[in-house]
Amino acid sequence: MNSEPPEPAPAPRFRPRPWTALETPQDVELWIDEHNQSLTEHIAPHETGYGVCFTLAEGGNIYMQTSADAVILDVDDDAAWIAPLIMAATGVEAPQGQLWVLPDDKLVQLIIGLSTLVASTTLVVGHNFGGRHRKASYSR
């Protein structure tokens, strides 16, 4: 029998960052630029399923990935309560499931709408956005 203590679990690759509410489109543009830079620095070209996880103060997570033409949101069950706000902020109807596909021009409105409800953000990699591992990047 091995009496050595078990190896400690490795530290998570990405840690939550406290969120500061964004109030203007310019604030959102700066946030997008900062996250573009973080993605460029921390995500390898071969990695897929990357984006950002918004942890909501009232419970639940929203995983977001953007591409040149769409914003993909994976809203977990604990965050389903946020659907009316997403609809109001973007003018998009709720999907049948938890995966939202929004036009890319809705990103700023979405972030402003969610901003006061977010507790923290965390970069993610390997997230299964609706069963498709796709490469994406933040864009405006």
N, C-alpha and C positions, 0 to 999 in steps of 0.2 A: 504494500500500500504506500502510495506517495504522500509524504507528510509536508510537501512544499505548499505554500499558500497559492491559491489560484491566481492566474494572471489577471490584473485589473483590466476592465473593458477599455478599449481605446476611446479617447475623447472624441466627441462628435466632430465631424469635419467642419460643419458650419454651426455657429451658435446664434441664438436669437439676438436680434438687435432691438432695443427699445424704440418705439415709434413716436415720432413727433408729428402732430396733426399738420397737414398741408392745407393751406387756405386759398391759394391762388393757382391759376394755371402755370405761372412761372415757378412756384414752389414744386409743382408736380414735374415740370420739365427738368429741374435740377435733380430731383429724386431719380428720374429715369436715367439721366446722364450718370449719376453715381452708381446706379445698379448696373448699367451697361459696363462701366469700368470694372466693377466687382466681378461680373460674369466673365469678362475678358481675362482678368487676372487669375480667377480661381477655377474655371471650368475648362477642362481639356477639350480640344477639337473633336475627339472621338466620343465624348460623353453625350448622352441623350436624356430626354425627360427632365430638362433643367428649367428652372424658373425661380419664383419666390413664393414662399408660404406666408400668408397673412394670418396671424393668430388673433382672433377677435376677443376683445375684452370680456364680452358676455358669453363667450363659448364658441368653439368650433374653429375650423381652419378653412381658408380659401387658398388653393394652389393656383398660381397664375403663370401662364407661359404666353409669350407674344411672338408673332412672326410679322412679316412685312404686310400681311393683309388681314390678320385676325388676332383677337385676344381670346385665349382659351382659359376658362375658369373651371376648376374642379372643386365644387363646394361640398364639403363632407356633411354627413347627416346632422352633426351637432351645430352646423352653421346654416342649416336650411332656412332658419328664420330670417336670413338676410335677403332672400329672394325679392321681396317687395322693394327694397332699397335698390337692388341691382336694376330691376325693371324701371323704377322711377329715374334713376341716374342715367340710364342708357337708352331708354325707350324700346328695349328689346323684350319680347315675351319670354316667360320662363320655359325652359326645355322640359321634356318628359322626365329626364333623369337628373343627375347631379352635374353633368357636363354642359357648360354654357359656351357658345361660340359667338363672340361679339365682333362687329366690324372694328378694325384697328383705330378708326377715328373716334371711338368711344372710350379710349383708355384714360384720357385726362378727366373726363366727367366721372368715370368709374372711381378713380383714385380719390377725387375730391369727395364723392359721395360716401366712400368707405372710411375716409381719413379719421374721423372722430371716433370710430368704433374699433380701430386696430390697436392692439396692445404691443405687438412686436412683429418683426419680419425675420425670416430665415431663408437664405439661399437653399435651394434643393437641387438634387441631381438624381436621376434614375426614377423620377416619379412617372407613374403610368397615367398620362393624360388621356383618358378615354380609351385605353387599350392600344394607342398608337405611340410608339416612341418616335418622336420627331425632333429634329433639331430646330431650334428657334432662337430668336434674339429679341431683345427689347428694341422697339422702334416706335417712331411717332407717326 
